[in-house]
Amino acid sequence: MDYKKSKAPTNTVTRNIMDLCKETGNIYESVAIISKRANQISVEIKQDLSKKLAEFASYNDSLEEVFENREQIEISRYYEKLPKPTLLATQEFVEGNVYWRDTQKDNQRDM
């Protein structure tokens, strides 16, 4: 997923609580859904970053050789400028792009 193309803001935005709980009917449930999605996004971004930085890793361990790798610095700056996972998850939730289901309600229907 290309997070740079997301419409999520890069800084904190004040949100209307009623807009967030419109889907679930409960603000705490909405926050739990957003936090779980933010954790998923965080893991995904970390894996992408680790994979890209591993391409430029130097395996020559020498204390005397300390140099900066421009590619690693540019990659790190790119990821620092991305919106935080919480902001991305909140934007996805507001737009209705997050799939979730209530397993307790599903179990009650089966009985």
Secondary structure, 3 states (H helix, E strand, C coil): CCHHHCCCCCCCCCCCHHHHCCCCCCHHHHHHHHHHHHHHHHHHHHHHHHHHHHCCCCCCCCCCCCCCCHHHHHHHHHHHHCCCHHHHHHHHHHHCCCCCCCHHHHHHHHC
